[in-house]
Amino acid sequence: MNTDRAPRIAIIGAGPGGLTCARILQRHGIAATVHDRDPGPDSRDQGGTLDLHADNGQIALREAGLLEDFFQLARPEGQEMRQMDPAGTVLFHHVPEDGERFKPEIDRGRLRDLLLHSLQPSTVHWGHTLRNVSGPADGPRQLHFTDGTTVEADLVVGADGAWSKVRRALSPATPRYSGVSFLEAWFHDVDKQHPHIAELVGQGSAAAADGDRGLFAQRNSGDHIRVYLIQRVPADWISAAGLAPLDTDGIRALLLQRYRDWSPHLRRLISDNDGPYVDRPIRALPVPHTWEHNPTVTLLGDAAHLMPPLGVGVNLAMLDACELALALAHHDTVGDAVHTYEKTMLPRSLKTAELLDGAAEDLLSTELPDFASEGSR
């Protein structure tokens, strides 16, 4: 970037998208600060495993200079996939070839650590919860944090997820409930404590559905498995049943009743979990979601295009981050860079969002996924 003064770039959100953007900017000699509401990098669980695709997430890691480090941490065996019916019959089984690298799995926490450790010291400012963005459209912008501090920036990058505070400076859109909800269950030390579940899930993932209910189980590193119980229910289905989120026994009894016709082997994915369930209603931004170009504020990832969790979210966020950082590196002004980035990102995200609009229902479908049409082994 050729400017008289280095632009002050503030990225809100230390998830994979925000950290990827900061890393690629720093590789091109451009300073950026990242602000995150978490008290520190280890203050909460970062979520389950995710697959990084060769045609988007891995492109970003290559630009970040971290692709080979990623492959050292990733689990290519995690690409194994089993699709079953509610009786537990395996309908499709994909076993990855040796050396298959199209979409290896990595725990979200490990990916975040890889990105965090690649940044210059003090890049991330922890415990910074954004309240709002103010200032004129042509800048500079003021970031107001809940601890009373204010930061001035020439560009604000909203990488702050579904409930983005930065989005409010560009768009009134808010996520809406899809009608489908996940309930997350955890299993620890699975090879010793839950060998039946370890065998059922294998090294990758296993899924089943009956049209109204479904489940998706995923092997994580460290001998953990996460299971997502999928239902078409009101967003408040737990309280509507007279239960509280931490009433594990009550929720378990309700689930076992709802899944009563399923195989006893699959029902153990519902009943044998370690600890409480975690309620995760699936929400998405309205389609289309766009905004008028602003030279001092932009969005990436879920802040820009929250979609159902069908394997594209983190990959698109990292590709967004990569393209924004490269645009900033190769344009003379921040405004030109943002305009170039959004000319590519917005049509791409719109096309994907249109394809996935309402697709949360697909998670309950009894039809085999498209990739199963080539057969099984």
C-alpha positions as CSV (number, residue, x, y, z in Angstrom):
1,M,0.0,0.0,0.0
2,N,1.5,3.4,-1.1
3,T,0.1,6.0,1.3
4,D,1.7,9.0,3.1
5,R,0.7,7.5,6.4
6,A,0.2,3.9,7.2
7,P,-3.5,3.2,7.7
8,R,-4.7,2.2,11.1
9,I,-6.5,-1.1,10.6
10,A,-8.6,-2.5,13.4
11,I,-10.0,-6.0,13.1
12,I,-12.9,-7.0,15.4
13,G,-12.9,-10.7,16.2
14,A,-10.0,-13.1,16.8
15,G,-11.6,-16.0,15.1
16,P,-10.0,-17.8,12.0
17,G,-11.1,-15.0,9.7
18,G,-9.8,-12.0,11.7
19,L,-6.5,-13.7,12.5
20,T,-6.0,-14.8,8.9
21,C,-6.5,-11.2,7.8
22,A,-4.0,-9.9,10.3
23,R,-1.4,-12.6,9.5
24,I,-1.5,-11.9,5.7
25,L,-1.4,-8.1,6.3
26,Q,1.7,-8.5,8.5
27,R,3.4,-10.7,5.9
28,H,3.0,-7.7,3.5
29,G,4.4,-5.2,6.0
30,I,1.0,-3.8,7.0
31,A,0.2,-3.3,10.7
32,A,-3.2,-4.3,12.1
33,T,-4.6,-4.7,15.5
34,V,-7.2,-7.4,16.5
35,H,-9.7,-6.7,19.2
36,D,-11.6,-9.6,20.8
37,R,-14.1,-9.8,23.7
38,D,-12.7,-12.9,25.2
39,P,-10.5,-12.3,28.3
40,G,-7.7,-14.4,26.7
41,P,-7.1,-17.1,24.1
42,D,-8.0,-20.0,26.5
43,S,-11.0,-18.5,28.2
44,R,-13.6,-20.7,26.5
45,D,-14.0,-23.8,24.3
46,Q,-13.4,-22.9,20.7
47,G,-15.8,-25.5,19.3
48,G,-15.4,-28.7,17.3
49,T,-13.5,-29.8,14.3
50,L,-13.7,-28.3,10.8
51,D,-12.5,-29.2,7.4
52,L,-10.4,-26.7,5.4
53,H,-10.9,-27.1,1.6
54,A,-8.2,-26.9,-1.0
55,D,-10.2,-24.3,-3.0
56,N,-10.7,-21.7,-0.3
57,G,-9.5,-22.3,3.3
58,Q,-6.2,-23.8,2.2
59,I,-5.6,-20.9,-0.3
60,A,-5.8,-18.5,2.6
61,L,-3.3,-20.6,4.6
62,R,-0.9,-20.7,1.7
63,E,-1.0,-16.9,1.5
64,A,-0.5,-16.8,5.2
65,G,2.6,-19.0,4.9
66,L,1.1,-21.6,7.1
67,L,-0.1,-24.3,4.8
68,E,2.6,-26.9,5.6
69,D,2.2,-26.2,9.3
70,F,-1.5,-26.8,8.9
71,F,-0.9,-30.2,7.3
72,Q,1.3,-31.1,10.2
73,L,-1.6,-30.5,12.6
74,A,-4.5,-31.7,10.4
75,R,-6.1,-35.1,10.4
76,P,-6.6,-36.4,6.8
77,E,-8.2,-39.5,8.3
78,G,-11.0,-37.2,9.5
79,Q,-12.3,-37.1,5.9
80,E,-13.9,-40.5,6.6
81,M,-17.7,-40.3,6.4
82,R,-20.5,-42.7,7.2
83,Q,-24.1,-42.2,6.4
84,M,-26.6,-44.4,8.2
85,D,-30.3,-44.9,8.4
86,P,-32.1,-44.7,11.8
87,A,-31.8,-48.5,12.1
88,G,-28.0,-48.1,12.1
89,T,-27.5,-49.6,8.7
90,V,-24.5,-48.0,6.9
91,L,-25.8,-46.6,3.5
92,F,-22.5,-45.0,2.5
93,H,-19.0,-45.1,3.7
94,H,-16.2,-42.9,2.4
95,V,-12.6,-43.8,3.4
96,P,-10.0,-41.2,2.3
97,E,-7.2,-42.3,0.0
98,D,-3.7,-42.2,1.4
99,G,-2.4,-38.7,0.9
100,E,-5.9,-37.2,0.3
101,R,-5.7,-33.5,1.2
102,F,-8.8,-31.9,-0.3
103,K,-10.5,-31.2,3.1
104,P,-8.6,-32.6,6.1
105,E,-10.0,-31.9,9.5
106,I,-8.5,-29.8,12.3
107,D,-9.9,-28.8,15.6
108,R,-11.0,-25.1,15.6
109,G,-8.8,-24.5,18.7
110,R,-5.7,-25.8,17.0
111,L,-6.3,-23.7,13.9
112,R,-6.8,-20.7,16.1
113,D,-3.6,-21.4,18.0
114,L,-1.7,-21.8,14.7
115,L,-2.8,-18.4,13.5
116,L,-2.3,-16.7,16.9
117,H,1.3,-17.9,17.3
118,S,2.1,-16.6,13.8
119,L,1.3,-13.0,14.6
120,Q,3.6,-10.4,16.0
121,P,3.5,-9.9,19.7
122,S,0.6,-7.7,21.1
123,T,-1.3,-7.9,17.8
124,V,-4.4,-9.2,19.7
125,H,-6.0,-7.1,22.4
126,W,-8.1,-9.3,24.6
127,G,-11.0,-8.3,26.8
128,H,-12.1,-5.7,24.2
129,T,-15.9,-5.9,23.8
130,L,-17.0,-3.5,21.1
131,R,-20.1,-1.4,21.9
132,N,-20.4,0.5,18.6
133,V,-18.6,2.2,15.7
134,S,-19.0,6.0,15.2
135,G,-17.4,8.7,13.1
136,P,-17.9,9.9,9.5
137,A,-18.1,7.5,6.6
138,D,-14.9,8.8,5.1
139,G,-13.1,8.3,8.4
140,P,-11.5,8.2,10.8
141,R,-13.7,5.9,12.7
142,Q,-14.0,5.6,16.5
143,L,-14.4,2.2,18.1
144,H,-16.1,2.4,21.5
145,F,-15.5,-0.6,23.8
146,T,-17.5,-1.5,26.9
147,D,-14.5,-0.9,29.2
148,G,-14.7,2.8,28.3
149,T,-11.8,2.9,25.9
150,T,-11.9,4.3,22.4
151,V,-9.7,3.4,19.5
152,E,-9.4,5.4,16.2
153,A,-9.1,3.6,12.9
154,D,-8.9,4.3,9.2
155,L,-10.5,0.9,8.5
156,V,-12.7,-1.3,10.7
157,V,-13.0,-4.9,9.7
158,G,-15.9,-6.8,11.1
159,A,-14.8,-10.4,11.7
160,D,-17.0,-10.6,14.8
161,G,-19.4,-13.3,13.7
162,A,-23.2,-13.8,13.7
163,W,-24.1,-11.0,16.1
164,S,-21.5,-8.6,14.7
165,K,-21.5,-5.1,16.2
166,V,-19.5,-3.8,13.2
167,R,-22.3,-4.9,10.9
168,R,-24.6,-2.2,12.4
169,A,-22.5,0.5,10.8
170,L,-23.4,-0.9,7.4
171,S,-26.6,-2.9,7.6
172,P,-29.7,-3.3,9.8
173,A,-29.8,-7.1,9.1
174,T,-29.8,-9.5,12.0
175,P,-29.7,-13.3,11.9
176,R,-33.0,-15.1,11.8
177,Y,-33.9,-18.6,13.1
178,S,-33.9,-21.3,10.5
179,G,-36.4,-23.6,12.2
180,V,-33.7,-26.2,12.8
181,S,-31.7,-26.5,16.0
182,F,-28.6,-28.4,17.1
183,L,-28.1,-29.8,20.5
184,E,-24.4,-30.5,21.1
185,A,-23.2,-33.5,23.2
186,W,-19.6,-34.3,24.2
187,F,-17.9,-37.6,24.7
188,H,-14.4,-37.8,26.2
189,D,-11.7,-40.5,26.3
190,V,-13.9,-42.3,23.8
191,D,-11.6,-45.2,22.9
192,K,-11.6,-46.3,26.6
193,Q,-14.8,-44.9,28.0
194,H,-17.1,-45.1,25.0
195,P,-15.6,-47.8,22.6
196,H,-19.0,-48.6,21.0
197,I,-19.3,-44.9,20.0
198,A,-15.7,-44.7,18.9
199,E,-16.3,-47.7,16.6
200,L,-19.6,-46.3,15.3
201,V,-18.2,-42.9,14.4
202,G,-14.7,-44.1,13.2
203,Q,-12.0,-41.6,12.5
204,G,-14.2,-39.0,10.8
205,S,-17.9,-38.4,11.0
206,A,-21.2,-40.3,11.0
207,A,-24.7,-39.0,10.2
208,A,-28.2,-40.3,10.2
209,A,-31.7,-38.8,9.7
210,D,-35.3,-39.8,9.4
211,G,-36.8,-36.7,7.8
212,D,-37.7,-35.0,11.1
213,R,-34.7,-35.7,13.3
214,G,-31.1,-36.3,12.6
215,L,-27.7,-36.6,14.2
216,F,-24.2,-35.8,13.2
217,A,-21.2,-37.1,15.1
218,Q,-17.6,-35.9,14.6
219,R,-14.3,-37.3,15.8
220,N,-12.1,-34.5,17.3
221,S,-8.5,-34.8,18.3
222,G,-7.5,-35.8,21.8
223,D,-9.9,-38.8,21.8
224,H,-13.0,-36.7,21.9
225,I,-16.2,-36.9,19.9
226,R,-18.9,-34.3,19.5
227,V,-22.4,-35.2,18.5
228,Y,-25.0,-32.7,17.2
229,L,-28.6,-33.8,17.6
230,I,-30.6,-32.1,14.9
231,Q,-34.3,-31.3,15.2
232,R,-37.0,-29.2,13.5
233,V,-38.3,-27.4,16.6
234,P,-39.1,-23.9,17.8
235,A,-36.1,-21.9,19.0
236,D,-37.3,-22.1,22.6
237,W,-38.1,-25.8,22.5
238,I,-36.3,-26.6,25.8
239,S,-38.1,-24.0,27.9
240,A,-41.4,-24.8,26.0
241,A,-41.0,-28.3,27.4
242,G,-40.7,-26.9,30.9
243,L,-37.0,-27.6,31.1
244,A,-33.8,-25.6,31.7
245,P,-30.7,-25.8,29.5
246,L,-28.7,-27.5,32.3
247,D,-31.5,-30.0,33.1
248,T,-29.5,-32.8,31.5
249,D,-31.6,-35.7,32.7
250,G,-34.8,-34.0,31.7
251,I,-33.6,-33.1,28.2
252,R,-32.1,-36.6,27.8
253,A,-35.5,-38.2,28.6
254,L,-37.3,-35.9,26.1
255,L,-34.7,-36.8,23.4
256,L,-34.9,-40.5,24.0
257,Q,-38.7,-40.3,23.6
258,R,-38.3,-38.3,20.4
259,Y,-35.8,-40.7,19.0
260,R,-37.5,-43.8,20.4
261,D,-37.8,-45.6,17.0
262,W,-34.0,-45.3,16.3
263,S,-31.5,-48.1,16.8
264,P,-30.3,-48.6,20.4
265,H,-26.8,-48.2,19.1
266,L,-27.5,-44.7,17.7
267,R,-29.5,-43.8,20.8
268,R,-26.3,-44.1,22.8
269,L,-25.1,-41.0,21.0
270,I,-28.0,-39.3,22.8
271,S,-27.9,-40.9,26.2
272,D,-24.2,-41.6,27.1
273,N,-22.7,-38.1,26.7
274,D,-20.3,-36.7,29.3
275,G,-21.7,-33.5,30.9
276,P,-24.6,-31.2,29.8
277,Y,-25.9,-30.6,26.4
278,V,-25.3,-27.2,24.6
279,D,-28.3,-25.7,22.7
280,R,-27.3,-24.2,19.3
281,P,-30.2,-22.9,17.3
282,I,-29.2,-22.5,13.6
283,R,-29.6,-19.0,12.4
284,A,-28.7,-17.3,9.1
285,L,-28.7,-13.7,7.7
286,P,-31.5,-12.8,5.2
287,V,-30.8,-13.6,1.6
288,P,-29.7,-11.4,-0.1
289,H,-27.6,-9.5,2.4
290,T,-25.5,-6.7,1.0
291,W,-24.7,-3.0,1.8
292,E,-23.6,0.2,0.1
293,H,-19.8,0.5,-0.2
294,N,-18.2,2.3,2.7
295,P,-14.5,3.1,2.4
296,T,-13.8,2.8,6.2
297,V,-15.8,-0.3,7.2
298,T,-16.2,-3.7,5.8
299,L,-17.2,-7.3,6.9
300,L,-16.0,-10.8,6.4
301,G,-17.1,-14.3,7.3
302,D,-20.3,-14.7,9.3
303,A,-20.6,-11.0,10.0
304,A,-21.1,-10.6,6.2
305,H,-22.9,-13.8,5.3
306,L,-24.0,-16.1,8.1
307,M,-25.3,-19.4,6.6
308,P,-26.3,-22.8,7.8
309,P,-23.4,-25.0,9.0
310,L,-22.8,-27.0,5.9
311,G,-19.1,-26.9,5.6
312,V,-18.5,-23.5,4.1
313,G,-18.5,-21.0,7.0
314,V,-14.8,-21.0,8.1
315,N,-13.6,-21.6,4.6
316,L,-15.4,-18.6,3.2
317,A,-14.3,-16.5,6.2
318,M,-10.6,-17.3,5.6
319,L,-10.9,-16.7,1.8
320,D,-12.6,-13.4,2.5
321,A,-9.8,-12.5,4.9
322,C,-7.2,-13.5,2.4
323,E,-8.7,-11.4,-0.4
324,L,-9.2,-8.4,1.8
325,A,-5.6,-8.4,3.0
326,L,-4.2,-8.8,-0.5
327,A,-6.4,-6.0,-1.8
328,L,-5.1,-3.7,1.0
329,A,-1.5,-4.8,0.1
330,H,-2.0,-4.0,-3.6
331,H,-4.0,-0.8,-3.7
332,D,-3.0,2.8,-3.0
333,T,-5.9,3.6,-0.8
334,V,-8.0,1.8,1.8
335,G,-11.2,2.8,0.0
336,D,-10.1,1.3,-3.3
337,A,-9.0,-1.9,-1.6
338,V,-12.3,-2.3,0.1
339,H,-14.2,-1.7,-3.1
340,T,-12.1,-4.3,-5.0
341,Y,-12.6,-6.8,-2.2
342,E,-16.3,-6.4,-2.0
343,K,-16.8,-6.6,-5.8
344,T,-15.6,-10.2,-5.5
345,M,-16.8,-11.2,-2.0
346,L,-20.4,-10.0,-2.2
347,P,-21.4,-11.8,-5.4
348,R,-19.6,-15.0,-4.2
349,S,-21.3,-14.9,-0.8
350,L,-24.7,-14.1,-2.4
351,K,-24.4,-17.1,-4.8
352,T,-23.5,-19.4,-1.9
353,A,-26.2,-18.0,0.4
354,E,-28.8,-18.5,-2.3
355,L,-27.7,-22.1,-2.7
356,L,-27.9,-22.7,1.1
357,D,-31.0,-20.7,1.9
358,G,-33.2,-23.1,3.8
359,A,-30.6,-25.8,3.5
360,A,-30.6,-26.5,7.2
361,E,-33.6,-28.7,6.4
362,D,-31.2,-30.9,4.3
363,L,-29.6,-32.0,7.6
364,L,-32.8,-33.9,8.3
365,S,-33.1,-35.4,4.8
366,T,-33.1,-39.2,4.3
367,E,-31.5,-38.8,0.9
368,L,-27.8,-39.5,0.5
369,P,-25.5,-36.5,0.0
370,D,-24.4,-35.7,-3.5
371,F,-20.9,-37.0,-3.0
372,A,-22.3,-40.4,-2.2
373,S,-23.6,-40.8,-5.8
374,E,-20.1,-42.1,-6.9
375,G,-20.6,-45.1,-4.7
376,S,-19.1,-46.4,-1.5
377,R,-16.3,-48.5,-0.3
